[in-house]
Amino acid sequence: MVKSTIEIPERENRVLNIVKARHGFKTKEQAFIFLINEYEQDLEPELRPEYIKKLSKINEEKGIIFKNIDELRKLTGE
């Protein structure tokens, strides 16, 4: 775990105290971690590691090559 000392303005400190109280956290650190985790959910999917892994798996898959819909139907047995 990384330790970090930060300075925050008074207004943001009040917001942090409200989050702490609403969610029953014992420390501001817990409230801060909660806020970070909430923000992480809103990040664009392409920035999340699990999305990058999913894309890598899709890129590794082999597809069926066909020239037209009739050829595709023959290949799939329809």
Secondary structure, DSSP 8 states (H G I E B T S, - for coil): ---------HHHHHHHHHHHHHHT-SSHHHHHHHHHHHHHHTS-GGGSHHHHHHHHHHHHS-----SSHHHHHHHHT-
